[in-house]
Amino acid sequence: MKIAIIGAGNLGLAIAKGILHTNGATTMYLTKRNTKSIKDFEKYGNVTVTSDNEEAVKNSDILIFAVQPGHFTSILEQTKDLLTEKHVIISTITGFSIPKIEGIIGSDKFIIRSMPNTAISVGKSMTCICSNELGKKRIDLAKAIFNRMGHTMEIPEEQMQAATVICASGIAFWMRLIRATTQGAIQLGFDAKEAQELAMHTCNGAASLLIESGSHPEEEIDRVTTPKGCTIEGLNEMEHQGLSSSLIRGIVSSFEKISQIKKG
């Protein structure tokens, strides 16, 4: 695959690393206005670093846009006349709808929106993907790219804002839960480093159990709760204090905020 990543910032570079480390590109172009900080990527041999977006588009088939939202329109305007029937356009820009992209480059292009989260930097992103009608023919290609850096799910575009809350903001929600568990472990006598290690690996294990087994969370909870035991005592106290309801209310509040931002 001939891939160009237009906008090699933190997200763009994370995507580039995921593709390169799994030999997912025959050639790759990385673009950035100031290329000094990304010159090291040329050590891969099949990577060209440039500030020329037009050069990258001309020499690539798959275009992954990871630029700032405010720059996306002008870059599309700059390169739209270079787009051919072979190009697949993959946008990672939050809030920039497919109809808006089509309004600039036309609906006769393969257009895909993807929403990775910051765990893409360690190959564990939950990436949601949607496309225009023509782009459905290339959706498996986009999945193949992002599955190299975690897990993907195809969803309707109208669910992308909700997915942003669950997957992108969700990283912060889970970090706060891990932090709270760490604080609890410190109170029980572990030092801070030990406490965090216990919390994050237990969290990782819980998620892995569900992923590998396909179980419902309550099934795994039942495995570790015994009558009159300490686990059910702790769970019930957390629910009395509003753990589940607070988390749900926070998710809904975050969604209401992102909806207001879009309207604005």
N, C-alpha and C positions, 0 to 999 in steps of 0.2 A: 504493500500500500504506500502511495505517495501522500504523505500527510504534512500539512502546514498548521502550525499553531500560531494564530495571529494574536499577539499579546502575551508574551512570555513572562508574566508576573508570577506570583506565588502559585496560583491555581494552574496557569498554563504550564509551568515547569513541573508541577506535580503530575500532570497528565503526560507530559513528555517523558518523564522518568518511568512512569508505569508502562508506557508503550515501548520505550527503548530497552528496558530491562527484560522484557518478554519477547524481544525481537519482532515487534508488531509493525514495523515500518521498513520498507525498502529504502526510502529516503524521507528525510524530515527537514522542514524549514521552521526555524524559530524566529519570530520577529519581535523587535522592541525598539523604541526610539533611541535608547542608549544601550548599545549591545555589549558594552565592556563587561558587565557583570555576568553575562551568559556565554562568553567566548569559550569557556571550558567545555561546553557541550560539543564542540567541534571534534573533541577527542574520540567521539564515537565513530567518526569516519564518514558516516552517511548523513550527518547533520550539517546543515548550512545555517549560519547565524547572520541575520541581516536586519536592517531597518526599513527595507523596501518591501512593503506589503504586496505590491503589484508583482514583483519578482516571485514571491512565495506562491501567490495564486496561480500564476502562469505555469509553475513547475510542480503543481500538486493536484491531486484528485479530491482529497478530503480536507476540508477547511474547518478547523476548530477555532472558534472565536472566543477568546477569554479576556477581552478588553474591558475597560471601564464603561459602564452604561452610557455615559455622556459622549464617548468617542465612537460608539458603535455605528450610529447613523452615518457619520462622515466617512468612516472606513468602508461601509457598504456602498455608499455613493461613489467612492474613489475606485472601487474594484468591480462594480456590477457589470461593466461592459466587457470584463475579462472572463466572466462566468460562462461556461459551456454546459452542454447536456451531460458531461461526465462528472461535474462537480457535485459533491455532497456537502451541504452547509450545516455545520453543527454549532449551535449557539449555547454558551454556558452563562449568558447574561441574564441575571434575575430581572423579572418584570418586563422583559422585552418580548412582546407576544409574536406569535407566528404571523398573524395578519399584518402586523406592523413591518415585519421583515419582508413579507410578500409585497407590501406597498412600495418598497424600495427596489427590490430585485425581481419582482414578478412571482406569480404562483406556479410558473412552469419550471421550478427548480426543486431539487430534493432538499427540503428544509426540516431540520430536526432540532428540537430544544432538549437540552440535558441539564439536570440540576444535581451535581455532585455535592458532597459535603467535605469538610476539612479532613476527614479520615482518609481521603484519597491519597494524602501524602504518605500513608503507611499501607496503602493497598487494601483498605477496608471501607471504602465509600459505599453508601447506599445511594445510588444514582437513579433518579426518575427521568424518564424519557417520553417525549411525545413528538408528533410530526404533523406536517400538512398532508394532504391526500397523496400527493406524489411521493412524499418522503417515506410513506409506509413501505415502499419497495426497498428502502435502504435501512429500515429500522433494525434489522438483524445485524447489519454491519456496525451500527452505532452501539448496539448491545455488546457485540464482540470486543469493541474497543474498550468500553468502560468495565466490562466484566474482568478485564485484566487488572483492574484496580479496585475490585470489590464485587458488588452485586448490583444488578439493574432491575428495574420494573417499568414496564410500559404503562402509562396512564393517560387519560384524556387531558387536554391542555387546561381545561377548567379546574382540574385538581392540582395544578402545579403550585398554586399559592399554599394550599393545605399541605402539600408535600414539603414545601420549604420549611414550614413550621415543624413538622414531624421529623424531618431528616436533617435539615441544616441547623435550625434553632435547637432541634432535639439533641444535638451534640452537647450544647451548653446545659440543657436540662439534665442529661445523664451525668455530666461532669459535676453538677451541683449535688446530685444524689451520691456520687462517689465521695465527694468532699464531706458530705454529712456523715457517711459511714466511717470515713477516716476520723472525723472528730469524735464519733462515738467510741472508736477503738482506742483513741488517745485517752479518753476518759476512763476506759477500762484498764489502762496501764501500759499500753504499747507506746513506743516512741513514735514520732511523727512519720519517719521514713517507713518503719515497719507497718504502721497503721495504713498508710497509703498503699503499700504493696499488698497487704491483705485485702483491702477494699477493691482495688482495680482488678486483681486477678480473680477474685470471687465474682465480680461483675462480668468479666470476660467468660468465666466458666458458665455462669447462668445463661448468657446469650448463646454460647456454643451448645449447651444442652438442648435448647429449643431448636436451634438450626439443624443440629445433627439428628435429633429424634423426631422432629415434627410435632412434638407434644404441645398441648395447651399449657400455659403457665400454671394453671391451677393443678394440673396433674403432677407437675414437679413440686409444687408447694405441698401437695398431699403426701409426697414421699418423705418429706422432712418434718412433718408435723405429727406429733404423737399426743394422745389424750393427756391433758393437764401438763403438757410439756412447755419448755421455755420458748420454742419457736412460735406456737400459737398464741402464747401470752404476749410476745413482742408484736406479732402481726395485729392482734386485736387492739393493742394500745395505739399502734400507729394509725389504724383505721378510726379509732375514737378521736384521735387528734386531727383527722382529716387528710391523711396522706393521699389516698386515691383522688378524693374530690379536689384537693388543692392542685394536684398535678393536672387533672382534666381542666380545671378552671384556668390554669396558667396557659395551657395549650390553646384553649378557646380565646383567651385574651390576646395571645400572640397573633392568632389568625385574624381577629377583629382589627388589630393594629395594622397588619400587612394589607388588609382590605382597604383601610382608610388611606394608606400610602398610595395604593394603586389609583384610587379615585382622585387623589390630589394630583 
